[in-house]
Amino acid sequence: MNVRVLVTGTEGYLGCLTAQELLRSGHEVIGVDTGYYKNGWLYPGLEHVPETLALDIRKLGPEHLDGVEAIVHMAELSNDPIGDLIGDVTYDINHHGSVHLAEAAKTAGVPRFVYMSSCSVYGVAEGTVDESSPVSPQTSYARCKALVERDVSALATDDFSPTFLRNATAFGASPRMRFDIVLNNLSGLAWTTKKIAMTSDGSPWRPLVHALDIAKAIRMTLESPRERVHGQIFNVGSEGNNYRVRDIAEIVAAEFPGCELTFGDPSADNRSYRVAFDLIRDILPGYDTDWDAKAGAAQLHAVFRSIDMDDATFTGRGHTRLKQIEYLMRTEQVDPQLFWKASL
């Protein structure tokens, strides 16, 4: 059954693809985005774009949710470097802002709430972790994810049904590209410099998942009967996409001819985790990932060729979250809490 879905972050890397996936499937989509990354286009490629309300989630209230039947919430500050730069604002937006949105949804009578969490909540783990494993978030970004899961879970009732998707690290092409995530970054380096110089030995484990496979998981969650997904936490990805960081680098280097690959010493960053993905396949019959790292690197290579991507595009602020937020703060387009200023 098609539903009226409000998607936050529709002008972002994942949000634009998710909105297109839902619109293509016949759902009605309303977008919400504060516009930090509005100009971050890498290439044209969206057949379906929703009407988008320019609004900070911290200012979104029940009055904006009339007739909404489900919310997909992904509009938060990404990633760890931004958390290191402005940790207090990260908590204000990612934790308190997300809980505020869930409370507004519950007050407005929105029955379904799908939250984009992250496998980063596992932090440091021995062996393979699943949804029942203890979390050990190591950064502000990951700690906020765990706090939102805790606080929004407590809001669940017969009339308000949250679901939490712990995405593996995303990769792959998007018209609103990000180059500050591992496979995308390594691919950009391989294309622009023909060199990947790892600063560590690449031994930690990371799960990956393509952006389109995340969008598919969101759609299938919304289309599942409420009782199957009520209060559930799903890891989003697949066992075959658990890689050591060095494996990701080797896959990327092999895709780009002439790319030189070197490794460094073991890193002080001890975050490492392998993730099990059985539950999402059990609860969402038919869900599986369509992409692996090799296919993702090939997809990015094809995009870079088609647009003749240069170094300025790769290294510019348009596709790196920290650089763009620093630019908005430096030019005083936003205040210290990252609210847009009324005028310059």
One Martini backbone bead per residue (centre of mass of N, CA, C, O) as a GRO file, in nm:
protein
  344
    1MET     BB    1   0.095   0.036   0.024
    2ASN     BB    2   0.066   0.358  -0.027
    3VAL     BB    3   0.243   0.641   0.114
    4ARG     BB    4   0.296   0.921   0.323
    5VAL     BB    5   0.627   1.053   0.311
    6LEU     BB    6   0.872   1.174   0.531
    7VAL     BB    7   1.193   1.305   0.429
    8THR     BB    8   1.496   1.351   0.569
    9GLY     BB    9   1.754   1.460   0.366
   10THR     BB   10   1.699   1.502   0.036
   11GLU     BB   11   1.994   1.669  -0.013
   12GLY     BB   12   2.150   1.406   0.016
   13TYR     BB   13   2.318   1.124  -0.045
   14LEU     BB   14   2.073   0.933   0.052
   15GLY     BB   15   1.805   1.096   0.026
   16CYS     BB   16   1.780   1.117  -0.285
   17LEU     BB   17   1.761   0.805  -0.331
   18THR     BB   18   1.524   0.742  -0.146
   19ALA     BB   19   1.312   0.922  -0.276
   20GLN     BB   20   1.326   0.784  -0.553
   21GLU     BB   21   1.248   0.500  -0.461
   22LEU     BB   22   0.966   0.580  -0.350
   23LEU     BB   23   0.848   0.720  -0.600
   24ARG     BB   24   0.887   0.477  -0.795
   25SER     BB   25   0.683   0.299  -0.596
   26GLY     BB   26   0.431   0.525  -0.532
   27HIS     BB   27   0.504   0.720  -0.328
   28GLU     BB   28   0.458   0.988  -0.116
   29VAL     BB   29   0.685   1.273  -0.106
   30ILE     BB   30   0.836   1.457   0.159
   31GLY     BB   31   1.067   1.706   0.199
   32VAL     BB   32   1.351   1.763   0.429
   33ASP     BB   33   1.580   2.055   0.441
   34THR     BB   34   1.825   2.288   0.538
   35GLY     BB   35   2.078   2.320   0.306
   36TYR     BB   36   2.391   2.271   0.339
   37TYR     BB   37   2.403   2.069   0.051
   38LYS     BB   38   2.247   2.188  -0.201
   39ASN     BB   39   2.520   2.223  -0.408
   40GLY     BB   40   2.610   1.898  -0.414
   41TRP     BB   41   2.679   1.833  -0.724
   42LEU     BB   42   2.805   1.589  -0.960
   43TYR     BB   43   2.541   1.474  -1.112
   44PRO     BB   44   2.302   1.384  -1.310
   45GLY     BB   45   2.019   1.141  -1.185
   46LEU     BB   46   1.718   1.247  -1.119
   47GLU     BB   47   1.391   1.161  -1.190
   48HIS     BB   48   1.305   1.195  -0.876
   49VAL     BB   49   1.169   1.484  -0.702
   50PRO     BB   50   1.082   1.632  -0.423
   51GLU     BB   51   0.919   1.822  -0.229
   52THR     BB   52   1.096   2.077  -0.034
   53LEU     BB   53   1.147   2.163   0.295
   54ALA     BB   54   1.299   2.441   0.447
   55LEU     BB   55   1.411   2.270   0.744
   56ASP     BB   56   1.478   2.233   1.061
   57ILE     BB   57   1.427   1.976   1.278
   58ARG     BB   58   1.413   2.165   1.538
   59LYS     BB   59   1.143   2.316   1.383
   60LEU     BB   60   0.975   2.061   1.371
   61GLY     BB   61   0.627   2.003   1.381
   62PRO     BB   62   0.307   1.888   1.388
   63GLU     BB   63   0.215   2.104   1.167
   64HIS     BB   64   0.403   1.944   0.938
   65LEU     BB   65   0.230   1.640   0.967
   66ASP     BB   66  -0.009   1.647   0.794
   67GLY     BB   67  -0.088   1.325   0.664
   68VAL     BB   68   0.136   1.165   0.775
   69GLU     BB   69   0.245   0.805   0.775
   70ALA     BB   70   0.564   0.857   0.748
   71ILE     BB   71   0.909   0.845   0.869
   72VAL     BB   72   1.233   0.938   0.736
   73HIS     BB   73   1.535   0.959   0.930
   74MET     BB   74   1.863   1.140   0.818
   75ALA     BB   75   1.895   1.442   0.939
   76GLU     BB   76   2.228   1.473   1.007
   77LEU     BB   77   2.538   1.489   1.132
   78SER     BB   78   2.809   1.425   0.914
   79ASN     BB   79   3.066   1.318   1.112
   80ASP     BB   80   3.324   1.269   1.313
   81PRO     BB   81   3.470   1.546   1.252
   82ILE     BB   82   3.226   1.718   1.340
   83GLY     BB   83   3.215   1.612   1.629
   84ASP     BB   84   3.500   1.728   1.697
   85LEU     BB   85   3.429   2.029   1.635
   86ILE     BB   86   3.089   2.008   1.726
   87GLY     BB   87   2.964   1.832   1.971
   88ASP     BB   88   2.723   1.997   2.086
   89VAL     BB   89   2.570   2.018   1.812
   90THR     BB   90   2.547   1.723   1.754
   91TYR     BB   91   2.360   1.666   1.996
   92ASP     BB   92   2.136   1.868   1.925
   93ILE     BB   93   2.067   1.731   1.652
   94ASN     BB   94   2.103   1.412   1.668
   95HIS     BB   95   1.954   1.378   1.938
   96HIS     BB   96   1.743   1.601   2.015
   97GLY     BB   97   1.625   1.641   1.730
   98SER     BB   98   1.529   1.347   1.684
   99VAL     BB   99   1.345   1.327   1.932
  100HIS     BB  100   1.167   1.565   1.860
  101LEU     BB  101   1.055   1.441   1.600
  102ALA     BB  102   0.926   1.193   1.731
  103GLU     BB  103   0.737   1.351   1.916
  104ALA     BB  104   0.588   1.499   1.690
  105ALA     BB  105   0.483   1.245   1.550
  106LYS     BB  106   0.319   1.135   1.785
  107THR     BB  107   0.136   1.385   1.823
  108ALA     BB  108   0.037   1.369   1.506
  109GLY     BB  109  -0.010   1.048   1.435
  110VAL     BB  110   0.241   0.903   1.338
  111PRO     BB  111   0.295   0.558   1.298
  112ARG     BB  112   0.579   0.583   1.139
  113PHE     BB  113   0.945   0.529   1.226
  114VAL     BB  114   1.249   0.576   1.046
  115TYR     BB  115   1.585   0.515   1.154
  116MET     BB  116   1.918   0.627   1.093
  117SER     BB  117   2.156   0.439   1.177
  118SER     BB  118   2.459   0.254   1.300
  119CYS     BB  119   2.736   0.038   1.314
  120SER     BB  120   2.910   0.235   1.497
  121VAL     BB  121   2.792   0.141   1.778
  122TYR     BB  122   3.002  -0.100   1.818
  123GLY     BB  123   3.304  -0.011   1.758
  124VAL     BB  124   3.435  -0.246   1.965
  125ALA     BB  125   3.484  -0.589   1.848
  126GLU     BB  126   3.454  -0.923   1.896
  127GLY     BB  127   3.394  -1.057   1.630
  128THR     BB  128   3.050  -1.100   1.574
  129VAL     BB  129   2.780  -0.884   1.529
  130ASP     BB  130   2.456  -0.807   1.654
  131GLU     BB  131   2.158  -0.671   1.769
  132SER     BB  132   2.231  -0.806   2.068
  133SER     BB  133   2.473  -0.653   2.101
  134PRO     BB  134   2.675  -0.458   2.244
  135VAL     BB  135   2.747  -0.129   2.273
  136SER     BB  136   3.053   0.093   2.160
  137PRO     BB  137   3.074   0.397   2.130
  138GLN     BB  138   3.350   0.635   2.015
  139THR     BB  139   3.162   0.875   1.919
  140SER     BB  140   2.945   1.122   1.887
  141TYR     BB  141   2.791   1.005   1.651
  142ALA     BB  142   2.745   0.718   1.778
  143ARG     BB  143   2.620   0.804   2.048
  144CYS     BB  144   2.369   0.935   1.926
  145LYS     BB  145   2.250   0.685   1.801
  146ALA     BB  146   2.211   0.530   2.068
  147LEU     BB  147   2.028   0.743   2.205
  148VAL     BB  148   1.798   0.739   2.003
  149GLU     BB  149   1.722   0.450   2.030
  150ARG     BB  150   1.649   0.465   2.328
  151ASP     BB  151   1.438   0.712   2.323
  152VAL     BB  152   1.247   0.611   2.090
  153SER     BB  153   1.172   0.337   2.204
  154ALA     BB  154   1.014   0.468   2.453
  155LEU     BB  155   0.771   0.575   2.251
  156ALA     BB  156   0.642   0.318   2.204
  157THR     BB  157   0.331   0.209   2.058
  158ASP     BB  158   0.043   0.118   1.906
  159ASP     BB  159   0.066   0.420   1.744
  160PHE     BB  160   0.397   0.398   1.764
  161SER     BB  161   0.642   0.289   1.509
  162PRO     BB  162   0.962   0.204   1.542
  163THR     BB  163   1.265   0.190   1.332
  164PHE     BB  164   1.606   0.052   1.309
  165LEU     BB  165   1.885   0.138   1.093
  166ARG     BB  166   2.198  -0.022   1.076
  167ASN     BB  167   2.427   0.102   0.892
  168ALA     BB  168   2.659   0.061   0.703
  169THR     BB  169   2.905   0.173   0.521
  170ALA     BB  170   2.881   0.377   0.274
  171PHE     BB  171   2.846   0.353  -0.090
  172GLY     BB  172   2.864   0.517  -0.389
  173ALA     BB  173   2.673   0.665  -0.614
  174SER     BB  174   2.572   1.021  -0.616
  175PRO     BB  175   2.461   1.322  -0.705
  176ARG     BB  176   2.513   1.369  -0.382
  177MET     BB  177   2.815   1.354  -0.302
  178ARG     BB  178   3.059   1.156  -0.114
  179PHE     BB  179   3.426   1.171  -0.003
  180ASP     BB  180   3.411   1.089   0.335
  181ILE     BB  181   3.416   0.784   0.247
  182VAL     BB  182   3.608   0.525   0.196
  183LEU     BB  183   3.557   0.423  -0.099
  184ASN     BB  184   3.515   0.701  -0.228
  185ASN     BB  185   3.788   0.820  -0.148
  186LEU     BB  186   3.975   0.610  -0.282
  187SER     BB  187   3.863   0.653  -0.568
  188GLY     BB  188   3.938   0.952  -0.593
  189LEU     BB  189   4.242   0.911  -0.559
  190ALA     BB  190   4.288   0.713  -0.794
  191TRP     BB  191   4.192   0.917  -1.014
  192THR     BB  192   4.361   1.192  -0.938
  193THR     BB  193   4.662   1.041  -0.834
  194LYS     BB  194   4.733   0.730  -0.849
  195LYS     BB  195   4.710   0.720  -0.515
  196ILE     BB  196   4.736   0.507  -0.217
  197ALA     BB  197   4.806   0.630   0.117
  198MET     BB  198   4.817   0.462   0.387
  199THR     BB  199   4.822   0.532   0.748
  200SER     BB  200   4.772   0.225   0.770
  201ASP     BB  201   4.731  -0.132   0.769
  202GLY     BB  202   4.413  -0.211   0.737
  203SER     BB  203   4.293  -0.425   0.966
  204PRO     BB  204   4.025  -0.330   1.008
  205TRP     BB  205   3.686  -0.373   1.032
  206ARG     BB  206   3.426  -0.326   0.772
  207PRO     BB  207   3.111  -0.246   0.683
  208LEU     BB  208   2.927  -0.248   0.377
  209VAL     BB  209   2.696  -0.025   0.181
  210HIS     BB  210   2.495   0.059  -0.054
  211ALA     BB  211   2.287   0.318  -0.109
  212LEU     BB  212   2.068   0.145  -0.262
  213ASP     BB  213   2.041  -0.071  -0.030
  214ILE     BB  214   1.927   0.127   0.172
  215ALA     BB  215   1.678   0.220   0.016
  216LYS     BB  216   1.553  -0.062   0.003
  217ALA     BB  217   1.524  -0.108   0.310
  218ILE     BB  218   1.331   0.124   0.356
  219ARG     BB  219   1.105   0.038   0.170
  220MET     BB  220   1.057  -0.247   0.300
  221THR     BB  221   0.982  -0.141   0.576
  222LEU     BB  222   0.731   0.029   0.491
  223GLU     BB  223   0.596  -0.238   0.339
  224SER     BB  224   0.568  -0.363   0.604
  225PRO     BB  225   0.424  -0.487   0.852
  226ARG     BB  226   0.415  -0.351   1.152
  227GLU     BB  227   0.457  -0.615   1.332
  228ARG     BB  228   0.746  -0.683   1.204
  229VAL     BB  229   0.895  -0.375   1.280
  230HIS     BB  230   0.833  -0.320   1.565
  231GLY     BB  231   1.114  -0.209   1.737
  232GLN     BB  232   1.328  -0.270   1.538
  233ILE     BB  233   1.663  -0.390   1.468
  234PHE     BB  234   1.874  -0.333   1.175
  235ASN     BB  235   2.109  -0.458   0.989
  236VAL     BB  236   2.266  -0.303   0.698
  237GLY     BB  237   2.356  -0.566   0.477
  238SER     BB  238   2.640  -0.800   0.434
  239GLU     BB  239   2.866  -1.042   0.487
  240GLY     BB  240   3.028  -0.996   0.211
  241ASN     BB  241   3.072  -0.671   0.321
  242ASN     BB  242   3.309  -0.762   0.493
  243TYR     BB  243   3.602  -0.563   0.557
  244ARG     BB  244   3.906  -0.482   0.523
  245VAL     BB  245   4.056  -0.193   0.456
  246ARG     BB  246   4.273  -0.321   0.268
  247ASP     BB  247   4.069  -0.455   0.076
  248ILE     BB  248   3.943  -0.198  -0.031
  249ALA     BB  249   4.203  -0.079  -0.147
  250GLU     BB  250   4.263  -0.313  -0.344
  251ILE     BB  251   4.004  -0.295  -0.510
  252VAL     BB  252   4.042  -0.006  -0.607
  253ALA     BB  253   4.326  -0.028  -0.735
  254ALA     BB  254   4.232  -0.244  -0.949
  255GLU     BB  255   4.027  -0.048  -1.103
  256PHE     BB  256   4.282   0.157  -1.125
  257PRO     BB  257   4.504   0.206  -1.341
  258GLY     BB  258   4.820   0.274  -1.191
  259CYS     BB  259   4.774   0.234  -0.893
  260GLU     BB  260   4.923   0.320  -0.595
  261LEU     BB  261   4.990   0.106  -0.303
  262THR     BB  262   5.003   0.191   0.049
  263PHE     BB  263   5.123   0.123   0.382
  264GLY     BB  264   5.121   0.146   0.724
  265ASP     BB  265   5.081   0.160   1.041
  266PRO     BB  266   4.932   0.092   1.303
  267SER     BB  267   4.652   0.214   1.452
  268ALA     BB  268   4.499   0.387   1.720
  269ASP     BB  269   4.245   0.306   1.581
  270ASN     BB  270   4.024   0.044   1.723
  271ARG     BB  271   3.806   0.025   1.520
  272SER     BB  272   3.624  -0.294   1.506
  273TYR     BB  273   3.386  -0.475   1.287
  274ARG     BB  274   3.167  -0.744   1.257
  275VAL     BB  275   2.863  -0.822   1.071
  276ALA     BB  276   2.537  -0.929   1.106
  277PHE     BB  277   2.242  -1.000   0.855
  278ASP     BB  278   1.996  -1.196   0.920
  279LEU     BB  279   1.743  -1.039   1.022
  280ILE     BB  280   1.656  -0.879   0.768
  281ARG     BB  281   1.601  -1.140   0.600
  282ASP     BB  282   1.384  -1.258   0.793
  283ILE     BB  283   1.183  -0.998   0.808
  284LEU     BB  284   1.268  -0.922   0.494
  285PRO     BB  285   1.164  -1.072   0.245
  286GLY     BB  286   1.412  -1.041  -0.020
  287TYR     BB  287   1.646  -0.924   0.116
  288ASP     BB  288   1.931  -0.784  -0.057
  289THR     BB  289   2.230  -0.727  -0.191
  290ASP     BB  290   2.362  -0.585  -0.509
  291TRP     BB  291   2.637  -0.483  -0.379
  292ASP     BB  292   2.986  -0.442  -0.405
  293ALA     BB  293   3.295  -0.312  -0.400
  294LYS     BB  294   3.364  -0.367  -0.694
  295ALA     BB  295   3.108  -0.241  -0.819
  296GLY     BB  296   3.141   0.038  -0.686
  297ALA     BB  297   3.412   0.114  -0.817
  298ALA     BB  298   3.310   0.090  -1.109
  299GLN     BB  299   3.091   0.303  -1.090
  300LEU     BB  300   3.277   0.541  -1.018
  301HIS     BB  301   3.459   0.526  -1.264
  302ALA     BB  302   3.234   0.590  -1.467
  303VAL     BB  303   3.162   0.868  -1.354
  304PHE     BB  304   3.438   1.005  -1.375
  305ARG     BB  305   3.456   0.977  -1.680
  306SER     BB  306   3.186   1.123  -1.764
  307ILE     BB  307   3.292   1.407  -1.601
  308ASP     BB  308   3.589   1.458  -1.572
  309MET     BB  309   3.720   1.450  -1.297
  310ASP     BB  310   3.860   1.667  -1.070
  311ASP     BB  311   4.035   1.774  -0.798
  312ALA     BB  312   3.848   2.007  -0.710
  313THR     BB  313   3.598   1.832  -0.680
  314PHE     BB  314   3.707   1.620  -0.480
  315THR     BB  315   3.829   1.847  -0.259
  316GLY     BB  316   3.589   1.996  -0.219
  317ARG     BB  317   3.313   2.109  -0.025
  318GLY     BB  318   3.065   1.972  -0.177
  319HIS     BB  319   3.179   1.650  -0.076
  320THR     BB  320   3.252   1.760   0.228
  321ARG     BB  321   3.124   1.807   0.526
  322LEU     BB  322   3.333   1.965   0.690
  323LYS     BB  323   3.399   2.188   0.482
  324GLN     BB  324   3.111   2.305   0.464
  325ILE     BB  325   3.069   2.378   0.761
  326GLU     BB  326   3.317   2.561   0.786
  327TYR     BB  327   3.222   2.761   0.570
  328LEU     BB  328   2.954   2.852   0.706
  329MET     BB  329   3.099   2.955   0.962
  330ARG     BB  330   3.315   3.150   0.838
  331THR     BB  331   3.077   3.317   0.673
  332GLU     BB  332   2.822   3.344   0.864
  333GLN     BB  333   2.553   3.180   0.770
  334VAL     BB  334   2.585   3.059   1.052
  335ASP     BB  335   2.552   2.984   1.362
  336PRO     BB  336   2.680   2.811   1.634
  337GLN     BB  337   2.404   2.613   1.593
  338LEU     BB  338   2.335   2.600   1.273
  339PHE     BB  339   2.166   2.838   1.212
  340TRP     BB  340   2.029   3.032   1.001
  341LYS     BB  341   2.065   3.336   0.887
  342ALA     BB  342   1.864   3.586   0.780
  343SER     BB  343   2.132   3.759   0.713
  344LEU     BB  344   2.442   3.909   0.572
   0.00000   0.00000   0.00000
